[in-house]
Amino acid sequence: MPVTATGNEVAREAFRKRDCDLVRHLLLLFVLLQLACSTQTDGASSRKDPIVGGEPAPLETQVFFLDSDAGVCSATLIAPRTLVTAAHCVGTEPLFALDPARVGGADGGMYGIVKRVTYAQATDGGVADLALLLLDRAPGVTPKPWAWWGPSPAIGSRVRHVGYGRSELGPPGERRAVTTAVVGAIVNRTQGMVLVSGDLGKGICFGDSGGAAFAPTDGGERLVAVHSFITTDCGAGVSSSVLLAPYRRFVEQWLIENEGPDCARDGRCVAGCDVEDPDCRCGGDGVCSAWCSDGDDPDCPGECRVDGVCMPRSACPLGDGDCIADGEPCLSAGQCAGGACITDPQNPTRYCSQPCSGSQACPDTMTCDGARALCIVKQLPVAAEGALCSSAVKCAPGTVCHDVANEKRCLRTCSSQAQCLEGTRCRFGVVNVCMPMAAITLDAGTQWEGPLAPAGCASSPGALGAVLAVWALTLRRQRTMIR
C-alpha cells in the first residue's frame, strides 16, 4: 500500500535535495579554485622567455648569409660588390654569400668571394674583428650607408640588429631583426672598439657574427657596427659589435682599390650626389675646414679625428668626434672632454665632468663640488618618507616616488611586511613599496585602519570553509523550523 508523505516530510525532502545540490556546487567550486591556483603556479615556473627575440626581416636585402669552413655568419653590403663582416667569419677555404630573397631568380642569389682581407692582415697585426669581402659580381641591391664618422650611439638609444643566427624558433638560416638598447662602448683587447647593447631576452646569437648593427644618424639609418661576440648565453642581455667609424681608413682604402668613386667618404669627390660628397670639401687644400664635422680634414690636427680617443678641448679647436659632453653617461675618463667620469650621491650612473674652481665655472646644468673640485649635476631637494614628490624632488634613500590615490609620495621600498611601518602594507609589483592601508567605514560610521581580509587563491580554501560553515548553521536552523 503506497505511503503518503506528510507536508513536513515533503518539505524536509526538498530541503535535503537542495542542500545536497548546493554542497556539490560548493565542492566543485573548491576543486576549481585549487586547480586554478596550481595551474598558475606551474605555468609561472615553467614559462620560458624567448632566447633572442626579434622577428623576420625580409626587406633587409643588404644583409647576406655567409658559409665557409669558419662556420655560418652574416655580412652587410656597403658598396656595389663589397661586404663587411667579422674577421673570425673568414676561414681559409672558399666561401660563398647567399641572398635568400634572390634564390631561384635570374641572378641565382648565390655569389662567390673573389677577394678578402681582415683588419689584421691590412694593418700588419692591428686589432679589430673586421673583414671585407669582394663578390664575384654586383647583386643589384642598393648598398647600406655606413657610419664613417661620429661617436658611438648614446647610452640608452636603440640599435637594430640584423643577421641569420640562431633564434628561439630554430637553427641559423633565417634573416631576423631585433632592436635593443645601447649599454655603452668599450675597448676590447682582441676585438677592438666595441658597441655593447642588449635587453634581457633579446640580442644576437650564434650565426649573427658579421651581421649588421643599424642606428639612426643625421644622415638616416646607417650601419654603425658589425656583430662580433656575446659574453654569456644568447639573449642574456649582452651583444657586442665592432664599431666601423674608428676603422674607416681600413674600409676606405679597400673601396678605393676595389670599387668606383662613391658619394660616401672614400677620398674621391663625386659630383651630383643627393647629399654633398664630403670628399669634395674635406680635401688637402691647406685649410682646416669647420664644415668637416668629423674633424677629419687632412689639414686639421690628426688627433682630433675619430680614432676612439678623446683629446682635450685645447688640442682640437673644432672639437673631437670621440668626446662625450659633460653630464652625458660615460664608461671611462678617456671618453670625456673634461677628463673625468664620475658619479654623485643622486646619480649612480657615471657621467662626464670637468675640473672646477673659483676661476673655472661649471656648465649651467652643473655645480662645483668643492671637496672634489669637480663639476657635478645640480642636486635636487630631498623629500622624506611620506612626503609629496615629483620629477623636481629626490626621494630619501630607501624610498621611491610612487602613486598614492591621485598624488605621488615617497614610499618605503620593501621585500616583506616586516619592513613596513604600522598602518602600511608591502605591496608587490614592479617596485615593492609600503602602501598606506585603506580605511574602512563601518555602518555605524566608525573608521578602522586595520589590515583588510586577504584575497586571491591563497585565501580561497579558508573563505570556502567559512561559507560551508555558515551554510551548515543555516541548514540546522531551517530543519528546526520545519519539524
C-alpha positions as CSV (number, residue, x, y, z in Angstrom):
1,M,0.0,0.0,0.0
2,P,1.5,3.3,-1.0
3,V,2.6,5.6,1.8
4,T,1.5,9.2,1.5
5,A,4.1,11.7,2.7
6,T,3.1,14.4,5.1
7,G,3.6,18.1,4.3
8,N,6.6,18.3,6.7
9,E,8.2,15.2,5.1
10,V,7.9,16.7,1.7
11,A,9.4,20.0,2.8
12,R,12.3,18.2,4.6
13,E,13.0,16.1,1.4
14,A,13.0,19.3,-0.7
15,F,15.5,21.0,1.7
16,R,17.6,17.9,1.7
17,K,17.8,17.8,-2.1
18,R,18.6,21.5,-2.2
19,D,21.3,21.0,0.4
20,C,23.0,18.2,-1.5
21,D,22.9,20.2,-4.7
22,L,24.4,23.3,-3.1
23,V,27.1,21.3,-1.4
24,R,28.0,19.6,-4.6
25,H,28.3,23.1,-6.3
26,L,30.4,24.4,-3.5
27,L,32.7,21.4,-3.6
28,L,33.1,21.8,-7.3
29,L,34.0,25.5,-6.8
30,F,36.6,24.5,-4.2
31,V,38.2,22.0,-6.6
32,L,38.2,24.5,-9.5
33,L,39.8,27.2,-7.2
34,Q,42.5,24.7,-6.2
35,L,43.2,23.7,-9.8
36,A,43.3,27.3,-10.9
37,C,45.9,28.1,-8.2
38,S,48.1,25.1,-9.1
39,T,47.9,25.8,-12.8
40,Q,49.0,29.4,-12.3
41,T,51.9,28.3,-10.2
42,D,53.1,25.6,-12.6
43,G,52.8,27.9,-15.6
44,A,54.8,30.7,-13.9
45,S,57.6,28.3,-13.1
46,S,57.8,26.5,-16.5
47,R,57.3,29.5,-18.8
48,K,60.5,30.4,-20.8
49,D,61.2,33.7,-22.4
50,P,62.5,33.8,-26.0
51,I,66.3,33.4,-26.4
52,V,67.0,36.3,-28.7
53,G,63.6,37.8,-29.5
54,G,63.1,39.7,-32.8
55,E,61.1,39.0,-35.9
56,P,61.7,38.1,-39.6
57,A,63.4,40.8,-41.7
58,P,62.5,40.0,-45.3
59,L,63.2,43.6,-46.5
60,E,66.8,43.8,-45.3
61,T,68.3,42.7,-48.6
62,Q,71.7,44.3,-47.9
63,V,72.3,41.6,-45.2
64,F,73.8,38.4,-46.7
65,F,74.2,34.8,-45.4
66,L,77.8,33.5,-45.3
67,D,79.0,30.0,-45.2
68,S,82.6,28.7,-45.1
69,D,84.9,26.4,-43.1
70,A,84.8,29.1,-40.3
71,G,81.1,28.4,-39.9
72,V,77.8,30.2,-40.6
73,C,77.9,34.0,-40.4
74,S,76.2,37.2,-41.7
75,A,77.5,40.2,-43.7
76,T,76.3,43.6,-45.0
77,L,76.6,45.1,-48.5
78,I,78.2,48.6,-48.2
79,A,79.2,49.1,-51.8
80,P,78.2,47.5,-55.1
81,R,80.3,44.4,-54.6
82,T,81.7,44.8,-51.0
83,L,80.5,43.0,-48.0
84,V,81.8,43.9,-44.5
85,T,81.8,41.1,-41.8
86,A,83.7,39.8,-38.8
87,A,87.3,38.7,-39.2
88,H,86.6,35.4,-37.4
89,C,84.0,34.6,-40.0
90,V,86.7,34.4,-42.7
91,G,88.3,30.9,-42.9
92,T,91.0,29.6,-45.2
93,E,88.7,27.7,-47.6
94,P,86.5,29.3,-50.3
95,L,83.3,30.8,-49.0
96,F,80.1,32.0,-50.6
97,A,77.5,34.6,-49.9
98,L,73.8,33.9,-50.3
99,D,70.9,36.3,-50.7
100,P,67.9,34.2,-49.8
101,A,65.4,36.7,-51.3
102,R,67.0,36.2,-54.8
103,V,67.5,32.5,-54.7
104,G,65.7,30.9,-57.7
105,G,65.6,34.2,-59.7
106,A,67.5,35.1,-62.8
107,D,70.6,36.1,-60.7
108,G,70.6,32.8,-58.7
109,G,71.1,34.6,-55.4
110,M,74.5,32.9,-54.7
111,Y,77.8,34.8,-55.0
112,G,81.4,33.7,-54.9
113,I,84.1,35.6,-53.0
114,V,87.0,36.6,-55.2
115,K,88.9,38.7,-52.7
116,R,89.1,39.0,-48.9
117,V,91.1,40.8,-46.2
118,T,90.9,41.1,-42.5
119,Y,91.8,44.2,-40.5
120,A,94.9,42.4,-39.0
121,Q,96.1,41.5,-42.5
122,A,95.7,45.0,-43.8
123,T,97.4,46.7,-40.9
124,D,100.1,44.1,-40.1
125,G,98.6,42.8,-36.9
126,G,96.1,45.5,-36.0
127,V,93.3,44.5,-33.6
128,A,89.7,44.7,-34.8
129,D,87.3,41.9,-35.6
130,L,86.5,43.2,-39.1
131,A,86.9,41.8,-42.6
132,L,86.0,42.9,-46.2
133,L,84.9,40.6,-49.0
134,L,84.5,41.3,-52.7
135,L,81.7,39.5,-54.5
136,D,82.3,38.0,-58.0
137,R,79.5,40.2,-59.3
138,A,77.2,43.0,-58.1
139,P,73.9,41.6,-56.7
140,G,71.9,44.6,-57.8
141,V,71.0,45.5,-54.2
142,T,71.2,49.1,-53.0
143,P,74.2,49.1,-50.6
144,K,73.6,50.2,-47.0
145,P,75.2,53.5,-46.0
146,W,77.8,53.0,-43.3
147,A,78.8,55.3,-40.4
148,W,82.2,56.6,-41.4
149,W,82.1,59.4,-38.8
150,G,80.6,60.1,-35.4
151,P,80.8,59.0,-31.8
152,S,79.2,55.7,-30.9
153,P,75.4,55.8,-30.3
154,A,74.4,57.3,-27.0
155,I,73.8,55.1,-24.0
156,G,70.1,54.2,-23.8
157,S,69.5,54.8,-27.6
158,R,68.2,52.0,-29.7
159,V,70.2,49.9,-32.2
160,R,68.7,47.4,-34.6
161,H,70.5,44.1,-35.2
162,V,70.0,42.0,-38.3
163,G,71.5,38.6,-39.0
164,Y,71.0,34.9,-39.8
165,G,71.8,33.5,-36.5
166,R,70.1,31.0,-34.2
167,S,66.7,32.2,-32.7
168,E,64.3,30.8,-30.2
169,L,62.5,29.3,-33.1
170,G,65.3,27.2,-34.6
171,P,68.8,27.0,-36.0
172,P,70.7,29.6,-38.1
173,G,69.4,30.4,-41.6
174,E,66.5,32.8,-41.4
175,R,67.2,36.6,-41.6
176,R,65.8,38.2,-38.5
177,A,66.0,41.6,-36.8
178,V,65.8,42.7,-33.1
179,T,66.1,46.2,-31.5
180,T,67.9,46.6,-28.2
181,A,69.2,49.4,-26.0
182,V,72.8,50.6,-26.1
183,V,74.7,50.0,-22.9
184,G,78.0,51.7,-23.9
185,A,81.2,51.4,-25.8
186,I,84.4,49.7,-24.7
187,V,87.9,48.8,-26.0
188,N,88.3,45.1,-26.2
189,R,91.9,43.8,-26.4
190,T,91.1,41.2,-29.0
191,Q,88.0,42.6,-30.9
192,G,88.7,46.4,-30.9
193,M,86.4,49.2,-30.2
194,V,83.1,47.6,-29.3
195,L,79.5,48.8,-29.1
196,V,77.7,46.9,-26.3
197,S,73.9,46.6,-26.3
198,G,71.1,44.3,-25.3
199,D,67.9,43.7,-23.3
200,L,67.0,40.6,-21.4
201,G,65.6,38.0,-23.8
202,K,66.9,39.9,-26.8
203,G,70.2,40.1,-28.7
204,I,72.5,38.4,-31.2
205,C,73.2,34.7,-31.2
206,F,75.4,32.1,-33.0
207,G,75.4,32.8,-36.7
208,D,74.8,36.5,-36.3
209,S,78.5,37.2,-36.3
210,G,79.4,39.7,-39.0
211,G,75.8,40.9,-39.2
212,A,74.5,44.4,-39.0
213,A,74.0,46.8,-36.1
214,F,72.0,49.7,-37.6
215,A,71.4,53.0,-35.8
216,P,69.8,56.4,-36.7
217,T,72.2,59.2,-37.6
218,D,71.9,62.7,-39.0
219,G,72.1,61.1,-42.5
220,G,69.4,58.5,-41.8
221,E,69.8,54.9,-40.6
222,R,73.4,53.6,-41.1
223,L,75.5,50.5,-40.4
224,V,77.4,51.6,-37.3
225,A,78.9,48.3,-36.2
226,V,79.5,44.6,-37.1
227,H,78.4,41.8,-34.8
228,S,81.3,40.2,-33.1
229,F,80.6,38.2,-29.9
230,I,78.4,37.6,-26.8
231,T,79.8,37.3,-23.3
232,T,77.1,35.0,-21.9
233,D,74.2,32.9,-23.3
234,C,72.2,34.1,-26.2
235,G,69.5,36.6,-25.1
236,A,71.2,37.2,-21.7
237,G,71.3,40.9,-22.5
238,V,74.9,41.4,-23.8
239,S,75.6,41.8,-27.6
240,S,78.9,43.2,-28.7
241,S,79.6,44.7,-32.2
242,V,82.8,46.3,-33.6
243,L,82.3,50.0,-34.4
244,L,83.1,51.0,-38.0
245,A,84.0,54.7,-37.6
246,P,87.3,54.1,-35.8
247,Y,88.4,51.8,-38.6
248,R,87.2,53.9,-41.5
249,R,90.7,54.1,-43.1
250,F,90.7,50.3,-43.5
251,V,87.3,50.4,-45.2
252,E,88.1,53.5,-47.4
253,Q,91.4,52.1,-48.7
254,W,89.6,48.9,-49.7
255,L,86.9,50.9,-51.5
256,I,89.5,53.0,-53.4
257,E,91.2,49.8,-54.6
258,N,88.1,47.7,-55.4
259,E,85.1,49.9,-56.0
260,G,84.4,53.0,-58.2
261,P,84.0,56.5,-56.7
262,D,81.1,56.8,-54.3
263,C,79.2,59.6,-52.6
264,A,80.3,58.3,-49.2
265,R,83.6,59.1,-47.6
266,D,86.2,57.4,-49.8
267,G,88.8,60.1,-50.7
268,R,87.3,60.8,-54.1
269,C,85.0,63.7,-54.9
270,V,81.8,62.8,-56.7
271,A,79.5,65.5,-58.1
272,G,75.7,65.3,-58.3
273,C,75.2,63.3,-55.0
274,D,71.8,63.8,-53.2
275,V,73.9,64.8,-50.2
276,E,77.2,66.5,-51.0
277,D,80.1,64.1,-51.1
278,P,82.3,65.1,-48.0
279,D,85.4,64.3,-50.0
280,C,84.7,67.4,-52.2
281,R,85.3,69.9,-49.3
282,C,87.5,68.0,-47.0
283,G,90.4,67.5,-49.2
284,G,94.0,68.6,-48.7
285,D,93.7,72.3,-49.6
286,G,95.7,73.7,-46.7
287,V,92.6,74.8,-44.7
288,C,91.3,73.1,-41.6
289,S,87.6,73.4,-42.5
290,A,84.9,73.6,-39.8
291,W,82.5,72.1,-42.4
292,C,84.1,68.7,-41.9
293,S,82.2,68.0,-38.8
294,D,84.1,64.8,-38.2
295,G,87.4,66.8,-37.8
296,D,88.9,64.6,-40.5
297,D,90.1,67.2,-42.8
298,P,93.7,66.2,-43.6
299,D,94.6,69.8,-42.8
300,C,93.3,69.5,-39.2
301,P,95.3,68.0,-36.3
302,G,95.3,64.3,-36.7
303,E,94.5,63.6,-33.1
304,C,91.1,65.2,-33.5
305,R,89.9,62.6,-35.9
306,V,87.5,59.8,-34.9
307,D,90.0,57.3,-33.5
308,G,88.5,56.2,-30.3
309,V,90.5,58.7,-28.2
310,C,89.0,61.9,-26.8
311,M,91.5,64.7,-27.0
312,P,91.5,67.8,-24.6
313,R,89.5,70.8,-25.8
314,S,92.6,72.9,-26.2
315,A,94.1,70.4,-28.7
316,C,91.0,70.4,-31.0
317,P,89.6,73.9,-31.7
318,L,86.9,72.3,-33.9
319,G,86.1,69.5,-31.4
320,D,86.8,65.8,-31.3
321,G,84.1,63.4,-32.5
322,D,85.3,60.9,-29.9
323,C,84.4,63.1,-26.9
324,I,81.3,62.8,-24.7
325,A,79.8,66.0,-23.4
326,D,79.7,67.0,-19.7
327,G,76.8,65.4,-18.0
328,E,76.4,62.6,-20.5
329,P,76.9,58.9,-19.5
330,C,80.4,57.5,-19.8
331,L,82.5,54.4,-19.1
332,S,85.9,55.9,-18.6
333,A,87.6,59.3,-18.2
334,G,89.3,58.9,-21.6
335,Q,85.9,59.4,-23.3
336,C,85.3,62.8,-21.6
337,A,86.5,66.1,-22.9
338,G,86.9,67.3,-19.4
339,G,88.9,64.3,-18.4
340,A,86.6,63.0,-15.6
341,C,84.0,60.2,-15.5
342,I,82.2,60.4,-12.1
343,T,79.1,59.7,-10.0
344,D,77.4,61.7,-7.3
345,P,75.0,61.0,-4.4
346,Q,71.9,61.3,-6.5
347,N,73.3,59.8,-9.8
348,P,74.9,56.3,-9.5
349,T,75.4,56.1,-13.3
350,R,78.8,57.6,-14.3
351,Y,78.8,60.7,-16.4
352,C,81.4,63.1,-17.9
353,S,82.7,66.0,-15.8
354,Q,85.4,68.6,-15.7
355,P,87.5,70.3,-13.0
356,C,86.2,73.5,-11.4
357,S,87.4,76.3,-9.2
358,G,86.8,79.9,-8.5
359,S,88.1,80.9,-11.9
360,Q,86.8,77.9,-13.8
361,A,83.0,77.7,-13.8
362,C,80.7,74.7,-14.5
363,P,78.1,74.4,-17.2
364,D,74.7,75.7,-16.4
365,T,73.3,72.3,-15.6
366,M,76.1,71.5,-13.1
367,T,77.5,72.9,-9.9
368,C,81.0,72.8,-8.4
369,D,81.7,70.1,-5.7
370,G,84.4,71.9,-3.7
371,A,85.5,68.7,-2.0
372,R,86.4,67.1,-5.3
373,A,87.0,70.3,-7.3
374,L,84.8,68.7,-10.0
375,C,81.5,69.7,-11.6
376,I,78.5,67.6,-10.6
377,V,74.9,67.6,-11.8
378,K,72.9,70.0,-9.8
379,Q,71.3,68.1,-6.9
380,L,67.5,68.0,-6.3
381,P,65.9,68.8,-3.0
382,V,65.4,65.6,-0.9
383,A,61.9,64.6,0.3
384,A,61.4,62.5,3.4
385,E,59.3,59.3,3.6
386,G,55.6,60.0,3.1
387,A,56.2,63.5,1.6
388,L,54.9,64.6,-1.7
389,C,57.3,64.1,-4.6
390,S,57.7,64.9,-8.3
391,S,60.4,65.0,-11.1
392,A,61.8,68.1,-9.3
393,V,62.3,66.3,-6.0
394,K,64.5,63.4,-5.0
395,C,63.1,60.9,-2.5
396,A,65.2,60.0,0.5
397,P,67.3,56.9,0.3
398,G,65.3,53.7,0.7
399,T,62.1,55.3,-0.7
400,V,60.7,55.8,-4.2
401,C,58.2,58.3,-5.7
402,H,55.0,56.3,-6.2
403,D,51.3,56.9,-7.0
404,V,49.0,57.1,-3.9
405,A,45.4,57.8,-4.9
406,N,45.7,61.0,-7.0
407,E,49.1,62.1,-5.9
408,K,52.7,61.0,-5.7
409,R,54.5,60.3,-2.4
410,C,57.9,59.0,-1.3
411,L,57.1,55.4,-0.1
412,R,59.5,53.0,1.6
413,T,60.6,50.0,-0.5
414,C,60.2,46.5,1.0
415,S,60.7,42.8,0.4
416,S,58.4,41.7,3.2
417,Q,55.7,43.1,5.6
418,A,58.2,43.2,8.4
419,Q,60.0,46.2,6.8
420,C,56.8,48.3,6.7
421,L,55.6,50.7,9.4
422,E,52.3,50.2,11.2
423,G,49.4,51.3,9.0
424,T,51.1,50.3,5.8
425,R,51.3,47.0,3.9
426,C,54.1,45.8,1.5
427,R,52.5,45.8,-2.0
428,F,54.4,43.7,-4.5
429,G,54.7,45.0,-8.1
430,V,57.4,46.3,-10.4
431,V,58.7,48.1,-7.3
432,N,57.7,46.7,-3.9
433,V,56.5,49.6,-1.7
434,C,54.9,50.0,1.8
435,M,51.5,51.3,0.7
436,P,49.1,53.0,3.2
437,M,46.2,50.7,4.0
438,A,42.8,51.8,3.0
439,A,40.4,52.9,5.8
440,I,37.1,51.0,6.2
441,T,33.9,52.8,7.1
442,L,31.5,50.7,9.2
443,D,27.7,51.1,9.1
444,A,27.9,53.0,12.4
445,G,30.4,55.4,10.9
446,T,33.5,54.3,12.8
447,Q,36.8,54.5,10.9
448,W,39.1,51.4,11.1
449,E,42.7,51.4,9.9
450,G,43.4,47.7,10.3
451,P,44.5,45.2,7.6
452,L,42.0,44.1,5.1
453,A,41.0,40.4,4.6
454,P,43.4,38.7,2.2
455,A,42.3,37.9,-1.3
456,G,43.3,35.5,-4.0
457,C,44.0,31.8,-4.4
458,A,45.8,31.6,-1.1
459,S,42.7,32.6,0.9
460,S,40.1,30.7,-1.2
461,P,40.1,27.5,0.8
462,G,39.6,29.4,4.1
463,A,36.9,31.5,2.6
464,L,35.1,28.5,1.2
465,G,35.3,26.8,4.6
466,A,33.6,29.8,6.1
467,V,30.8,29.6,3.5
468,L,30.3,25.9,4.2
469,A,30.2,26.6,8.0
470,V,27.6,29.4,7.6
471,W,25.6,27.2,5.3
472,A,25.6,24.3,7.7
473,L,24.4,26.6,10.5
474,T,21.6,27.8,8.2
475,L,20.5,24.3,7.4
476,R,20.4,23.4,11.1
477,R,18.1,26.3,11.8
478,Q,15.9,25.6,8.8
479,R,15.4,21.9,9.8
480,T,14.5,23.1,13.3
481,M,11.9,25.4,11.9
482,I,10.1,22.7,9.8
483,R,10.0,19.9,12.4
